[in-house]
Amino acid sequence: MTQRSLLGMLPAMKLSMAAAGFGLGSSLLAGCTGGTETGNPVVVTGSLSYTGYSSAPEHIGVGEGGDVATVSSAWFQLERVGISAEGCGNGRGQDFDIAALGLGDHAAGAHVSTAYSAEAGIFCSLELPFVSTSEETAAPEELRGHAILLTGELPDGTAFSIVSDAQPRLLLEADTSGFELAQGVADALVAFDFATWLDAMDFASADLDSSGIVVSATSNPGLLEQFESNLAAGVVLYRDADADGVLDAEPEELARVR
């Protein structure tokens, strides 16, 4: 496939408290409610929302409350997203791109999304590229020149930071039935599960410095390796039934790394 934008996001992204998450905010373009007698395709508009959360908040909290760790920020930069109808038995439709979200803190609790317009169809995958930030970017100093910065605190008050240069191009794939993007079902959400990202991280074994625990290529590299091996499993595409940018109580999974 060819390459393909929480308070604090750069201007490249579209921030909307009404149409959120990887929310595909669904509405038909005027005059395109069912195609035409000559077979013109139905076009839908929507938004892809993004959110960070914890599938085990009692252990890994976001903002508060984890008995293992609490995540306070999760900075990374995302490039243009690709949606494809190829690769599953039921796929049909035209491949399309969604604009890059850009740089942002996905633990900040804000609703962020990017809009799209495409032909309705059944799709098979979503490609999500992480990219490194530049030295000049308006990002936290620890992130500049790197790709991912996760910060937080352990229950005893010890601060931790994880700085990674990993730039995966994650291919989230549907099962053989694919996932539909159409009128009424055009909203979706990319969710980053911090509990999965921090799974099996043995902070008790980490070396400390004056700032706490730093996990990077040069400090606690074994913990960095564990973190980077967890990244793909912690990113999943869901339906966003109410287009609010928050994971639904009973979420419908659309695609994951397989």
N, C-alpha and C positions, 0 to 999 in steps of 0.2 A: 504494500500500500504506500502511496506517496505521502509526504509529510503534510501535515496539517498545521475571552480573555477567559464583615466581617469589618467592619470598620477597618480602615488602613489600607485598602486596595489602591493600586496606582490607577491613574485616569484611564488606562487602556481597557479596564473592565467596566461593565455596566452594573451599577449597584441599584437594586430595587427592593424595597421592603414589601412590595406588593407581589412581585413575581420572582420567586427566589430559587436557592439551592441549585443543582443542575436541573432547574425546573424548565421543562419545555412548556412554557405558558401557551396554552393552545387556543387558537382562534383561526377560523378560516379566512383567507384573503377574500375581499369583496368580490362576488361574482364567481367564486370557485367552490360552490357547495357540493358539487357532485360530478364534476367533469361536464362534458358536453356530448351531444350526439355524435360528434366526430372523434370522440375518444380523448379529448384533452385531459391531462392528469389533474387530480385534485392536489392543490397546494395548501400546506398548513404552515402556520407560523408558531413558534414556540421559544422556549428558553431552556438552556441547560444550566442547572444550578449545582453548586459545590458546597459541601459542608464537612467539617471535622466533628467527630463524635467518639464516644467510647461504648463498645458493646458490653463492657464489664465495668460500669462506673463505680461500683463499690471498691474495685481494685485500682483501676486507672481512671482518675477523675479528670474532668476538663474544667479548669477554673477553680475547682474545689473538690475535696472529699475522697481522694483515693487512698486506700490503705497500703498500696505499693508505691504509687507515684501520682502526682497531679500535673497535668500538662497546662502550661500557661500561655504558650504561643507555638505556632507551627507555620513557619514561613517557607514558602517555595514558589517557584515560577512555573506556570503552565503555558505550553505553546498551543498552536492551532489544533483542534480536535478533528479527527476524521471518522465519519460514520459510513459503514459499508454494508451492502446487501449481499456480498459474496462470502461464501464459506460455510453456509448452513443450508440444509435441504429445502427450507421453506422461504429463503430470501427472495425478495422481489422489490425493485425500486432503484432509484438513481443514487449513487454514492454522492455524498456532500460533505462540506467542511463547516465547522462552527468556529467563529473567531476566537483567538487566544484570549484567555482570561487575564493572563499576566501574573504579576507578583502580588501576594497577599498573605495575611495571617489567617489560617483556617481554623484557629482555635478561638477567634475573637467573638464568635456568636452572631455575626451579621449575616444577612441573606445576600448572596452574590450570585449573579447569573450572566449569561451571554445569550443574546437572541439569535434565532435562526429562522430561515424560511426554506422549505424543501417540499418535494413531492411526497405525498403520503406513501407508505409502503411497509414492508416487513424487512427488518434489518438484522444483520448477523454479528456485527462487532463495532466497537468504539476504540479508536487508538488515541491514547493520552500521553503526550510527551512532556516529561520534566526537563527543564533546561537550567543551566548555570546562570547566575546573575553576574552582572559586570561590576567592576570595582567602583564605578561611578554611580551606581543605582541608589535610589533613595530607600535603601533597605537597612536593617540593623547592621551595625559594623561587622559583627561576627559572620554574617551571611555573605558579605561582598566577596565575589570571586568564587563562591561555592553554590551548591544547588538546594540544599535543605538545611533548615535550622529549626530544631525542636528544643524548647526550653521548659523547665518545670522545677518541681520541688519534691523531695522525699518526705515521708511523714515526720522525720526528725528535724525538718527544716533545711536540710542540705540541698543547695541548688544544683541542678544539672543542666547541661547543654549538649546537644548532639549536632555536630556539623558534618554534613556529608557532601561528597562530590558526585554521588550517584545521579545519573541522568537517564533513567529508564524510559523507554518508549513502550508503555504498557498497552497490550492488546487485550481488551476485555471482550470476551466472546460469549454469545448467547448459546443456549442449547440448540438442538437441531430445529426447533420450531421457530427460532428467531424472536425478535421483539417488534411490536407494531408501533409506528408513529403516525397518528392520524387524528382526525377530529375527535376531541374528548379524551384522547390518550397521547397527547403530544408533550407532556411534561415529564422530565426525568431528572435524576439527582445522582451526581457522583459523590460517594461518601468515603471519607478517609477515616478508617477505624484505628485510633491511637492505641487501643488495647492490643490489637494485633501487631502494630508496629513495635510495641514495647514488650511483646511476649518473650519470656525467657531471658530478659535482660537482667543480669546478675549485678545490680548496682553495689551490692555489699562487697564485691570483690574489686571494685574500681579503685584506682589511685586518685587521690584528691590533691588539689592545689588550693591556693588562697581563695579562689572563687567558687570552690565546690568540686563537682565532678565534670570534667570536660571529656567528651567522647568525640574523637576525631581521628584522622589518619596518623597522627603522631602521639595521641594520648588515649590510652585504653582502646587500642585498635581492635582487640577481640570483641569488645562490645559493639563497636561500629560495624563489624562484619555481621554480627547477629541482627542488628537493626536493619541493615541493608538487605539481608536475606528475608526479612519479614515484610518489606515494602509492598510487593506485588499482591500478596494475599490480603492486605488491608485496604485495597481499593476496589469498590464494587459499584456497578451502575444499577440504580433502582428506579421504579416508577415513582413519580411524585404526584400522587392522586389529587392533592389539594393545592399543588403548586406553591407551597409555602417555604420550600427550601430546607425543610426539616424532615428527617427520616420518619415515615409513617409508622404508626403503632404496630401494624402488621404489614411490613414492607414487601412489595412484589419485586423480587430480584430479576433484572433483565440480562445482565452480563457480568462476567468476572474473568480474571486471568485463569486459564485452564492448562 
